């Protein structure tokens, strides 16, 4: 019984950590895509307003 409890506890902690890691990946992806588009818009602005 104690072994099952330890295994369940380990599984729960692993799932919690996996959820946190997945959230970090989504935040990284969101910031990365925002940054790419921001840079693209700045470059478009620079090209269109170049003399």
N, C-alpha and C positions, 0 to 999 in steps of 0.2 A: 504494500500500500504506500509506503514512504517513497519507494522508487517511482511509482506512478505519479505521485505528487511532485517529485523533483523533475520528472520528465515534462509534466504539464507546465510547471513553472518555467522551465527552460524554453519550451515551445512558445509560451506566452511572451517571454522577454525577447525571443528571436523575432516574433511577429511584430512586436512594438518597435524594435530596432529597424526592421525591414521597412515598416511604414514611415519612420523618420527619414531613413535614407532615401526612400522613394520621393518623399516630399522635397528633400534637398535637391534631388535630380530635377524635379519639375520647376523649382525656383531657379536653378541654374539655367535650365533651358529657356525659361521666360525672360530672364535678364539677358541671356545671350542673343535671343531673337530680337528683343527690344534694342539692344546695342547695335546689332547689324543694321536694322532699319533706320535707326537714328543716324548712323554714319552714312548710310546710303542717301538719306534726305539732305544731309549737310553737303555731301559731294554733288548731288544734283543741283542744290542751290548755288554752290560755288561755280559749277560749270555754266549754269544758265546766266549767272551774273558776272561772268568773266568779261573783261574788256578786250 
